[in-house]
């Protein structure tokens, strides 16, 4: 049985690992596919140091992003309620619905901060009233904010 070869991945490869991971693969897989396609390189001590340095830089960047998200959460939670005006029909039913883009625009108007609309989770809003929106700012950082839908 041939021994396994240690490689450092240059790109994410499904079912094998992410970029920068140290993996052990069969020598033929490494020699015939991974290395010629420049998907991986042989693991040498110098390469391992570079990978470790890159991981540390990425960890520091993630910590900075998390800190910014915590500060943004504090700013968002200072806002008591967002008001979104909508046209109203019978029985306080609104025309259309309140979308995540409406919420993102209201947040930008109230606080001046950009929020990615894909990170906003709102219930189905079809009537006037107060609703709760959840805004995912980072992996473990979410903010709760009240939305008040009023007649325009």
N, C-alpha and C positions, 0 to 999 in steps of 0.2 A: 504494500500500500504506500503510495507516494505521500510525502509529508505536505502539510498545508503551508501556504505562503501568506505572509503578513503584508497588507497594503493599506494605504491611507486613501480614502475616497476623495475625489475632486468634486464630485457632483452627488446629489441625492439619487439613490438607486433603490427602486421599490424592492422589498423583500431582502435587501442587503444592508442598507444603512443610509445615514445622512452624510452630507459633505463634511469632511474632517474626521469621520469615524475611522477607527483602526479595526480592520476586519481580517479574518483568516479565510482564504478561499483555496480552492484546488489550483495547483500550478497551471494546468491547461487553461482554466477559466481566466486566470490572470494574464498569462502569456498570449493567449489568442484573442481575448476580447477586451478586458478591462484596460490593460496598458496601451494597446494600439489605438483604442478609441479615446485615449486620454481621460478615462473615467476614474483612474486610480494611478498611484505611483508606489514604488517600493517604500516600505517603512524603514527609514534610516534614522539614526539618532538626531541628525540635524532637522529632518522633516518632522519628526515627532515634537521637537522644540518649537518649530514654527506653528504647528497645529495647536499646541498648548497655548502659545502666545495669542493666536487668533481666537481661541475659545475664551480666554481671559478678557480680551477686548470686547467680544460679543456679550459676555456676562456683564461687564461694566456698562455697555450700551443698554442692555435690558434693564439694569438697575436704574439708570437715568430715565428711561421711558416710563418705568413704573412710578418713580418719584413725580414725574410730570403728570401722570394720570391721577395720582393721589391729590396733587394740588388742584387739578381740574375738577375732581370730584368735590373737594371742599368748596370751590367756587360755585359749582352747580347746585349744591345742596343749600347754599345761602339764598338762592332764588326760591321764594315761597311758592309761587305758582306761575306757570306760563299760561297766557291767554291766547287762544286760537279762535278767531272769528270765522264763522261759516254761515252760508245761507241756510235758512230754516224753512221747512214745509209744515205740514200738519203734524200734530202731536209731538212737537219739538224734534222731529226727525230732520236730520241735516241732509242736504243734497250731496251725494258722493260720500266720502269718508275722510277721516283724518289720516294722513299718511306719515310715514317716518320722515319724509322730506319736509312736511309741514312742521313737525316737531324740531327738526334740525334747524330750519329757518327761524323758528321762534327762539330757540336757544341762542342762535347767533345774534338775533336782535336784542335779546335781554342781557346777554353777558359779553358779547363780542368774541366768543370762542367758537372755533369750528369743531363740529362733532360729526363723525362719520355716520351717515344715516343707516348703514348696514349693522351698526352696533346698537341700534335703538329697537327695543321691543315694546310694542303697545298692544292693548287689547283691541278688538273690533269696536270702533267708535262710530255709531250711527245716530246717536241722540245727543242733545245738549247735556252737560253735566261735568263732573270732575272725574278724572281717570288717573291712574298711576302708570308711569312709563319707566322702564328700566333701561339704563344706558350703560353698555359695556365699554369701558374706556381702555382696559388692559386685561390681561389674562385673569387676574384675581381681583380687579378693581371695577365695581359696578356702582352706579349712582341711581337713586330713586328720585323721581321728580313728579310733581303733580301737574296735570294738564287740565285746564278749564276750557271747555268748548262753549262759546257764547254765540248768540245770534249777531250777525253783522248788520 
